[in-house]
Amino acid sequence: QVQLVASGGGLVQAGGSLRLSCAASGSVFSIDAMGWYRQAPGKQREMVAVITSGGSTNYEDSVKGRFTISRDNAKNTVYLQMNSLKPEDTAVYYCNADVGFPGSNVKYWGQGTQVTVSS
C-alpha cells in the first residue's frame, strides 16, 4: 500500500506565496510522474503542474511563471512553490503519483490541502 500525504496549504493574501509538499510512503518500488491538481468549488479537477522522474515539467497556462514544481526522488516527495498568488488560485490542491510496480503502474492521490487566497 502507498500513501501520499500533502501539506503546506493555508490562507494567504493576494500576491503572497505558499509551498506545498507531498510525500509518498509505503511499498514504493518506483515513481514515474508526480503532479499537483486542484479543484475549486463547482469546478472540475484540473492539472496544475506535473514533473517526470527525469525532471521534465508541464504547467497549466494560468500558473506559468508563478508556480514551480520540483521533486526529491530520494525522499519520494514533490513540491509546488506558488508565488504571486491570485484569488482564482483558491482551491483544494491534490498531489498525484504514478507509482511503478513490477508489470504495472498505479496512480495514487493525496488527501488534498486547502489553499485560500484573499483579495
KAURUR-V314105 format. One line per field, one symbol per residue. ss: DSSP state (a for helix, b for strand, c for the rest). phi: phi as a letter, one per 40 degrees, with the letter a starting at -180 (. if undefined). burial: # if it has 24 or more other C-alpha atoms within 12 Angstrom, else .. A space follows every 50 residues. Layout:
ss = ???
phi = ???
burial = ???
This chain:
ss = cbbbbbbccbbbbccccbbbbbbbbbcccbbbbbbbbbbccccccbbbbb bcccccbbbcaaacccbbbbbbaaacbbbbbbccccaaacbbbbbbbbbb bccbbbbbbcccbbbbbbc
phi = .bbbbcahcibacdgcbabcbabcahcccabccbabbabcdgbccbcbab acccgcbabcdcbdgbbbcaabccbfbbbbcbbfcbdcccacbbcabccc bdgabbcbbccgbcbbbcc
burial = .###########...#########...#.###########.....##### ###...###...#..######.#..###########..###########. .....############..
